[in-house]
Amino acid sequence: MQYLILAQYSQEVVRGVLHNPQGIVARDEHAFKFYGSLGGKVVNYWFTRDVEYNFAVVVDFPDLEAAHAAVLTGYSTGAFSNSKLIPLVDTDEFVGALKRAEPARDLFYPPQSPPESEDAEKAAE
């Protein structure tokens, strides 16, 4: 399954690559090996011009546990101060989820008092 990982480098990492921009290039091969050690394969990656996240990477992991392990490892080293792990789905999976939600659609209501039942409405008349 493919996952999108968005991550923000820690202040220390940003300081380091500002002094040595080639450090980012050297990380590419290391990142491929890192994700591979967890059974993942990098599909694509980008750096962003965003303040909240510095890069985005799509990795094909064998399962959620492997993806979670990658994010936890990044945090444990202090390399990242923020990240998101987002499972990606294709059109068929998304349509399947929409169809599966159909029976629950009429049962759901937002957090508030439950809607009155038809019986309660008739009794009130």
MARTORMI-486701 format. One record per residue: residue number from 1; x, y, z of N, C-alpha, C in turn. Coordinates in nm, 4 decimals. Each point is the difference from the previous one (the first is absolute). Layout:
N
rotor,n_x,n_y,n_z,ca_x,ca_y,ca_z,c_x,c_y,c_z
NUM,X,Y,Z,X,Y,Z,X,Y,Z
...
This chain:
125
rotor,n_x,n_y,n_z,ca_x,ca_y,ca_z,c_x,c_y,c_z
1,0.0838,-0.1173,0.0000,-0.0838,0.1173,0.0000,0.0890,0.1246,0.0000
2,-0.0453,0.1009,-0.0727,0.0791,0.1229,-0.0080,-0.0433,0.0999,0.1063
3,0.1009,0.0691,0.0542,-0.0219,0.1003,0.1030,0.0715,0.1281,-0.0394
4,-0.0637,0.1108,0.0298,0.0619,0.1306,-0.0159,0.0532,0.0415,0.1364
5,0.1269,0.0324,0.0058,0.0597,0.0508,0.1230,0.0380,0.1450,-0.0248
6,-0.0544,0.0885,0.0823,0.0367,0.1408,-0.0003,0.0817,0.0217,0.1260
7,0.1120,0.0681,-0.0102,0.0828,0.0183,0.1192,0.0649,0.1370,0.0018
8,0.0185,0.0478,0.1205,0.0675,0.1264,0.0244,0.1307,-0.0304,0.0719
9,0.1093,0.0466,-0.0568,0.1289,-0.0200,0.0644,0.0064,0.0773,0.1311
10,0.0752,-0.0516,0.0943,0.0230,0.0712,0.1251,0.0863,0.1221,-0.0291
11,0.0008,0.0924,0.0928,0.0803,0.1216,-0.0154,0.1475,-0.0349,-0.0185
12,0.0459,-0.1009,0.0709,0.1406,-0.0413,-0.0100,0.0340,-0.0499,-0.1407
13,-0.0903,-0.0779,-0.0595,0.0244,-0.0511,-0.1352,0.0006,0.1146,-0.1008
14,-0.0962,0.0916,0.0121,-0.0049,0.1137,-0.0923,0.1290,0.0815,0.0110
15,0.0459,0.0221,0.1204,0.1246,0.0742,0.0208,0.1151,-0.0727,-0.0701
16,0.0057,-0.1301,0.0126,0.1073,-0.0778,-0.0614,0.0009,0.0075,-0.1515
17,-0.1176,-0.0128,-0.0623,-0.0032,0.0027,-0.1469,0.0151,0.1413,-0.0548
18,-0.0296,0.1012,0.0808,0.0287,0.1372,-0.0439,0.1502,0.0208,-0.0128
19,0.0760,-0.0646,0.0871,0.1456,0.0105,-0.0054,0.0607,-0.0960,-0.1023
20,-0.0729,-0.1066,-0.0323,0.0509,-0.0999,-0.0945,-0.1159,-0.0540,-0.0840
21,-0.0444,0.0756,-0.1030,-0.1130,-0.0433,-0.0828,0.0207,-0.1358,-0.0665
22,0.1246,-0.0393,-0.0262,0.0251,-0.1306,-0.0620,-0.0419,-0.1150,0.0928
23,-0.0164,0.0313,0.1278,-0.0461,-0.1014,0.0935,-0.1358,-0.0564,-0.0386
24,-0.0838,0.0816,-0.0626,-0.1315,-0.0462,-0.0462,0.0176,-0.1028,-0.1115
25,0.0896,0.0266,-0.0937,0.0231,-0.0920,-0.1115,0.0533,-0.1336,0.0517
26,0.0893,0.0056,0.0960,0.0572,-0.1228,0.0563,-0.1048,-0.0840,0.0709
27,-0.1088,0.0629,0.0456,-0.1043,-0.0720,0.0735,-0.0862,-0.0859,-0.0910
28,-0.0045,0.0312,-0.1284,-0.0879,-0.0739,-0.0907,0.0243,-0.1498,0.0057
29,0.1233,-0.0402,-0.0252,0.0324,-0.1430,-0.0012,-0.0257,-0.0621,0.1372
30,0.0355,0.0742,0.1033,-0.0234,-0.0500,0.1362,-0.1495,-0.0213,0.0251
31,-0.0832,0.0935,-0.0461,-0.1451,-0.0125,0.0202,-0.0537,-0.1252,-0.0690
32,0.0479,-0.0278,-0.1220,-0.0450,-0.1209,-0.0703,0.0356,-0.1251,0.0807
33,0.1194,-0.0032,0.0551,0.0428,-0.1142,0.0817,-0.0818,-0.0089,0.1282
34,-0.0246,0.1145,0.0625,-0.0775,0.0028,0.1242,-0.1395,-0.0577,-0.0213
35,-0.0735,0.0523,-0.0980,-0.1351,-0.0512,-0.0248,0.0048,-0.1463,-0.0432
36,0.1018,-0.0371,-0.0772,0.0160,-0.1386,-0.0427,0.0221,-0.0944,0.1165
37,0.0687,0.0467,0.1046,0.0246,-0.0854,0.1163,-0.1292,-0.0370,0.0721
38,-0.1065,0.0757,-0.0269,-0.1305,-0.0282,0.0604,-0.0946,-0.0661,-0.1001
39,0.0547,-0.0407,-0.1132,-0.0818,-0.0643,-0.1027,-0.0660,0.0980,-0.0941
40,0.0348,0.1283,0.0109,-0.0618,0.1016,-0.0836,0.0815,0.0324,-0.1234
41,-0.0681,0.0587,-0.0973,0.0663,0.0432,-0.1229,-0.0489,0.1412,-0.0314
42,0.0954,0.0928,-0.0161,-0.0358,0.1382,-0.0315,-0.0583,0.0054,-0.1407
43,-0.1211,0.0551,-0.0101,-0.0658,0.0175,-0.1295,0.0421,0.1339,-0.0601
44,-0.0016,0.1044,0.0828,0.0445,0.1321,-0.0426,0.0146,0.0884,0.1233
45,0.0727,0.1080,-0.0144,0.0156,0.0927,0.1117,0.0240,0.1404,-0.0534
46,-0.0340,0.0983,0.0826,0.0135,0.1397,-0.0371,0.0369,0.0797,0.1240
47,0.0680,0.1098,-0.0221,0.0186,0.0983,0.1056,-0.1069,0.1059,-0.0220
48,-0.0419,0.0653,0.1059,-0.1074,0.0979,-0.0122,0.0510,0.1395,0.0321
49,-0.0755,0.0973,-0.0421,0.0298,0.1396,0.0345,-0.0931,0.0449,0.1112
50,-0.0360,-0.0929,0.0831,-0.0948,0.0225,0.1076,0.0753,0.0125,0.1321
51,-0.0546,0.0738,0.0920,0.0626,0.0135,0.1312,-0.0376,-0.1174,0.0898
52,-0.1230,-0.0499,-0.0159,-0.0462,-0.1082,0.0870,0.0694,-0.1327,-0.0289
53,0.0205,-0.0320,-0.1271,0.0659,-0.1249,-0.0382,0.1111,0.0302,-0.0985
54,0.1140,-0.0671,0.0153,0.1137,0.0223,-0.0876,0.0080,-0.0985,-0.1154
55,-0.0597,-0.1195,0.0185,0.0006,-0.0948,-0.1100,-0.1204,-0.0920,0.0060
56,-0.0274,-0.0575,-0.1164,-0.1071,-0.0984,-0.0150,0.0606,-0.1199,-0.0703
57,-0.0313,-0.1186,0.0491,0.0491,-0.1226,-0.0625,-0.1144,-0.1007,-0.0050
58,-0.0130,-0.0661,-0.1132,-0.0964,-0.1093,-0.0125,0.0804,-0.1286,0.0035
59,-0.0354,-0.0864,0.0953,0.0707,-0.1263,0.0184,-0.1015,-0.1133,-0.0055
60,0.0353,-0.1039,-0.0720,-0.0815,-0.1213,-0.0047,0.0507,-0.0923,0.1105
61,-0.0764,-0.0108,0.1087,0.0363,-0.0847,0.1136,-0.0828,-0.1277,-0.0031
62,0.0534,-0.1081,0.0588,-0.0770,-0.1249,0.0019,-0.1224,0.0077,0.0911
63,0.0029,0.0882,0.1015,-0.1128,0.0105,0.0922,0.0120,0.1286,0.0813
64,-0.1042,0.0289,0.0764,-0.0035,0.1218,0.0810,0.1083,-0.0010,0.1074
65,0.0286,-0.1160,0.0546,0.1019,-0.0091,0.1049,0.1364,0.0479,-0.0502
66,0.0359,-0.0380,-0.1214,0.1283,0.0421,-0.0576,0.0013,0.1517,-0.0220
67,-0.1104,0.0548,-0.0485,-0.0093,0.1446,-0.0213,0.0107,0.0743,0.1329
68,-0.0693,-0.0504,0.1001,0.0034,0.0616,0.1324,0.1411,-0.0071,0.0579
69,0.0679,-0.1111,-0.0204,0.1376,-0.0159,0.0482,0.0918,0.1045,-0.0629
70,-0.0196,0.0306,-0.1262,0.0830,0.1000,-0.0680,-0.0175,0.1369,0.0646
71,-0.1244,0.0387,0.0245,-0.0267,0.1309,0.0598,0.0541,0.0052,0.1427
72,-0.0221,-0.1051,0.0768,0.0500,-0.0032,0.1378,0.1525,0.0093,0.0049
73,0.0662,-0.0661,-0.0929,0.1456,0.0045,-0.0046,0.0482,0.1422,-0.0283
74,-0.0634,0.0668,-0.0950,0.0356,0.1378,-0.0307,-0.0143,0.0907,0.1214
75,-0.1102,-0.0151,0.0713,-0.0199,0.0791,0.1217,0.1050,-0.0321,0.1050
76,0.0312,-0.1277,0.0153,0.0913,-0.0405,0.1079,0.1405,0.0573,-0.0172
77,0.0379,0.0321,-0.1221,0.1338,0.0538,-0.0245,0.0070,0.1509,0.0209
78,-0.1160,0.0624,0.0116,-0.0034,0.1451,0.0125,0.0089,0.0714,-0.1340
79,-0.0029,-0.0756,-0.1095,0.0117,0.0608,-0.1325,-0.1256,0.0785,-0.0392
80,-0.1140,-0.0391,0.0549,-0.1273,0.0615,-0.0384,-0.0718,0.0566,0.1211
81,-0.0620,0.1137,-0.0209,-0.0785,0.0594,0.1081,-0.1488,-0.0176,-0.0236
82,-0.0385,-0.0397,-0.1214,-0.1407,-0.0174,-0.0331,-0.0090,-0.0906,-0.1231
83,-0.1033,-0.0822,-0.0046,-0.0210,-0.0813,-0.1198,-0.1434,-0.0491,-0.0052
84,-0.0386,-0.0468,-0.1165,-0.1297,-0.0630,-0.0211,0.0231,-0.1266,-0.0807
85,-0.0735,-0.1026,0.0349,0.0024,-0.1270,-0.0730,-0.1402,-0.0195,-0.0560
86,-0.0122,0.0047,-0.1307,-0.1314,-0.0033,-0.0640,-0.0089,-0.1215,-0.0921
87,-0.0880,-0.0971,0.0323,-0.0205,-0.1137,-0.0904,-0.0653,0.0488,-0.1301
88,0.0503,-0.0463,-0.1114,-0.0540,0.0382,-0.1299,-0.0829,-0.1153,-0.0569
89,-0.1050,0.0341,-0.0717,-0.0846,-0.1015,-0.0623,-0.0219,0.0370,-0.1459
90,-0.0260,-0.1011,-0.0811,-0.0302,0.0280,-0.1394,-0.1518,0.0211,-0.0150
91,-0.0439,0.0285,-0.1213,-0.1407,0.0306,-0.0242,-0.0910,-0.1158,0.0407
92,0.0378,-0.1227,-0.0336,-0.0832,-0.1155,0.0344,-0.0168,-0.0139,0.1511
93,0.1080,0.0203,0.0757,-0.0091,-0.0096,0.1456,-0.0875,0.1119,0.0571
94,0.0108,0.1192,-0.0579,-0.0803,0.1116,0.0476,-0.1477,-0.0246,-0.0278
95,-0.0319,-0.0468,-0.1204,-0.1389,-0.0302,-0.0348,-0.0524,-0.1127,0.0896
96,0.0836,-0.0997,0.0272,-0.0404,-0.1077,0.0910,-0.0347,0.0521,0.1385
97,0.0788,0.0960,0.0502,-0.0281,0.0589,0.1309,-0.1316,0.0779,-0.0032
98,-0.0256,0.0716,-0.1085,-0.1262,0.0739,-0.0129,-0.1190,-0.0954,0.0018
99,0.0117,-0.1119,-0.0721,-0.1087,-0.0982,-0.0025,-0.0181,-0.0653,0.1364
100,0.1090,-0.0269,0.0666,-0.0074,-0.0635,0.1318,-0.0638,0.0937,0.1030
101,0.0169,0.1292,-0.0184,-0.0566,0.0988,0.0923,-0.1511,0.0158,-0.0165
102,-0.0538,-0.0435,-0.1116,-0.1416,0.0234,-0.0304,-0.0955,-0.0450,0.1114
103,0.0126,-0.1210,0.0554,-0.0963,-0.0404,0.1036,0.0082,0.0855,0.1276
104,0.1150,0.0570,0.0272,0.0189,0.0791,0.1224,-0.0395,0.1458,-0.0184
105,-0.0124,0.0425,-0.1236,-0.0254,0.1412,-0.0302,-0.1238,0.0537,0.0717
106,-0.1083,-0.0752,-0.0005,-0.1243,0.0477,0.0604,0.0007,-0.0119,0.1524
107,0.0961,-0.0727,0.0554,0.0076,-0.0152,0.1453,0.0841,0.1084,0.0664
108,0.0876,0.0604,-0.0755,0.0942,0.0964,0.0576,-0.0650,0.1357,0.0217
109,0.0319,0.0630,0.1109,-0.0357,0.1388,0.0237,0.1158,0.0656,0.0742
110,0.0159,0.1316,-0.0161,0.1119,0.0681,0.0654,-0.0157,-0.0012,0.1521
111,0.1081,0.0259,0.0720,-0.0087,0.0033,0.1454,-0.0999,0.1062,0.0467
112,-0.1104,-0.0468,0.0498,-0.1082,0.0835,0.0518,-0.1035,-0.0945,0.0572
113,-0.1135,0.0496,0.0320,-0.1058,-0.0893,0.0455,-0.0414,-0.0871,-0.1173
114,-0.0261,-0.1278,0.0250,-0.0443,-0.0861,-0.1098,-0.1294,0.0542,-0.0612
115,-0.0170,-0.0197,-0.1291,-0.1245,0.0461,-0.0623,-0.1183,-0.0744,0.0615
116,-0.1098,0.0696,0.0106,-0.1184,-0.0643,0.0572,-0.0512,-0.1054,-0.0963
117,-0.0478,-0.1086,0.0562,-0.0542,-0.1064,-0.0837,-0.1390,0.0396,-0.0476
118,-0.0479,-0.0668,-0.1029,-0.1331,0.0288,-0.0524,-0.1057,-0.0259,0.1067
119,0.0206,-0.1031,0.0854,-0.0962,-0.0325,0.1047,-0.0122,0.1161,0.0993
120,0.1125,0.0594,0.0366,-0.0014,0.1118,0.0940,-0.0693,0.1198,-0.0609
121,0.0191,0.0214,-0.1303,-0.0650,0.1122,-0.0668,-0.1502,-0.0205,-0.0029
122,-0.0464,-0.1236,-0.0292,-0.1435,-0.0281,-0.0046,-0.0625,0.0149,0.1380
123,0.0695,-0.0434,0.1052,-0.0514,0.0107,0.1359,-0.0140,0.1456,0.0420
124,0.0859,0.0857,-0.0522,-0.0023,0.1414,0.0363,-0.1173,0.0721,-0.0671
125,-0.0536,-0.0568,-0.1063,-0.1097,0.0671,-0.0747,-0.1287,-0.0105,0.0713
